[in-house]
Amino acid sequence: MASRLGTQLGEWRATGGVAQSLADRIRMLLLDGRITAGERLPSERSLAAELGRSRATIARAYELLEARGYVTRAHGSGTRAALPAQRIQPPIAADAGVIDFTIASVGSAPGLHAATVRALDRLAGMLGTPGYSLDGLPQLRERIAERYAARGLPTDPSQIVVTSGAMHALTVVLAAFGERGRPALVEQPSFPHAMDALRRTGHRLLPTPVAPAAHGAGTDGGRAGTDGEQAGGGWDASHLIDTLRAHRPALAYLIADFHNPTGATMPELERARLAAVARTTGTLLVVDETCAELDIDRGWTPRPFAAHGPAILIGSMSKIAWGGLRIGWIRTSSAEQTARLLAARPSIDLGTAMLEQCIAIELLDDMDALLERARERLSTGRSAVAAGLAAHLPEVAMPRVPGGLAAWVDLGGPWSTALSLAARDRGLLLPPGPRFAASGVLDRFTRIPISWEPEVTHEAMTRLGDAWRAVHAGERPDTTRLAASAVV
C-alpha cells in the first residue's frame, strides 16, 4: 500500500544527486503544506521499496533533512517531519523586491474609492439597526440575482446568501452539506485552498483530470467553436461521469468557467450531462464561478452551471473589484438549501460586514465598466507572459488563455518544484504544480498569473528565466529562507 509521502512525491524524478533531489522534494512538500509538521514519514526500508531506490539513498536523504532541521528521528518514534523555526523567515515584504506570483488578481478597480465614498451614505441609513445581516442586504442580493438573470439564469434574491468572500462561502457550504468520511470529487488540477477545506471537513478526494489547453495561441487566446467545444484541453467527460457513478460522492467541487488554473471552460452539453448524472448519484454539485466573467476573447458565453440542473454556485467580487473587498455569495437551487445554509452559518459568523456590502452595491451598479477594465488588464498581462516565455524560456510554449487569471504552463518535464525553489532564491514566489493536485502529481506544470502589470511581469519572467537556467544547470537551491505561502 502506498504511503502518504509516496503518493505526494508523485511524479518525482531525480535531478542531479538522487538523495539531495529527494530531500529537496520532501522539504518542498513540507513547506508547501502537503506534508505536515509532526507527521510520521515511512521507514527507510519501506520508502526505498515504494520508490524503487536503495535504502542507503533514503537514509542519506533523511540525514540531509535532519541536518537542516526538517525531520526529527528518535528510536521507537521513527522519522517525523519538522519545521526548523529558527531558519524559516516570514515572507519577504514586497518593498524588498519580492514578486509574489502566488497571487492572481486584477488589483483594485479605479472606481473603488468613489464607490466607497458613496457607500458611506448608504451605511449612514443603517446605523440605527443592529447591524447583523445573516443572508445579506436585500439590495445587494437583488443586484446579484439580477446579474444571474442577465447571464441566462433566472434567480430570486431569496436564493442568494452573501458571504465574506468565496472561500468563506465554501466554508459555509461545507458546514451545511459536508459529510465527514464521504468522498468528494475534485478536478485535478484545482484551487488548492478548496481542496484543503474539503480535507479539513473529513472528505476523501476523488480527482478527475482537466487537461490544459492547446499551445500555439498564447497572444490572442485562441477561440472556441460557437457551440462551446473546447479547442484542445478540458475535462475528461467519461472519467468524470464514471467516477460519479462508481463512487457516488457526497459532493463535487468544480470550476466550470475559466477553470483555475487551466483556463478551460466546460461545454454546455457536458454541463447538462453532468447535472443529470449528479441527480442520479445524489451528488451535490458545488460550482465555483469566481472567474466566470473574466472573459478576454473566449468567443462564446455559457450560461451559469445551474441553468442545466440543481447546483450550488459560489461567486465573488474579489477577482473583479479587489481582493481586499471581502464580498462573496452563494446561489442556491432551492429554499431548503438556503435554510440549511442559514442554519449552519451562525456557528461560523453572524453576517458579512455592512460597509463592504454597501460598496459592493455601488460597484455592481457599474459592472460593465468593471469587467471591461478587467478584460483590458488581463489581455495586457497575457501578452506580457507570452513575451516573457518567448524571451526567457523559449523551450516552453504558451498555452491558450482565453480568459481567467493565469496560464497553466507545461514545462515539458517534472521540474516545477525545483523551479519554484530556484525562483524563490531570486525573489519570485511561484507555487509549484503539485500544489494544485489532489496528490503529488503535476510537477511538469506551473501556474503563471496574467493579472500583473506588464513591468512587474517582465521582471518576474526575467527572474524565472534565470531560475530555469539554474535548474537545468544542476544548481542547488538555497532553502534556508523558504516560507510557505497561500495561493490566491
ABEGO torsion letter per residue (X at the ends): XBBAAAAAAEABBBBEBAAAAAAAAAAAAAAAGABBBGBBBBBAAAAAAAAGBBAAAAAAAAAAAAAAGABBBBBGAEBBBBBBAAABBBBBBAAAGBBBAABBBAEBBAAAAAAAAAAAAAAAAAAABAGBBAAEBAAAAAAAAAAAAAAGBBBBAAABBBBBEAAAAAAAAAAAABBBGBBBBBBOBBBAAAAAAAAAAGBBBBBBBBBBBBBGAAAAGEBBBAAGBBBEEEBBAAAAAAAAAAAGBABBBBBABGBOAAGBBBBAAAAAAAAAAAAAAGBBBBBBAAAAABBAAAGBBBBBAAAAEBBBBBBBAAAAABAABBBBBBBBABAAAAAAAAAAAAAABAEBBAAAAAAAAAAAAAAAAAAAAAAAAAAAAAAAAAAAAAAABAABBBBBBAEEABBBBBAGBBAAAAAAAAAAAAGBBBBBAAAABABABGAABBBBBAABBAAAAAAAAAAAAAAAAAAAAGBBBBAAABBBBBBX
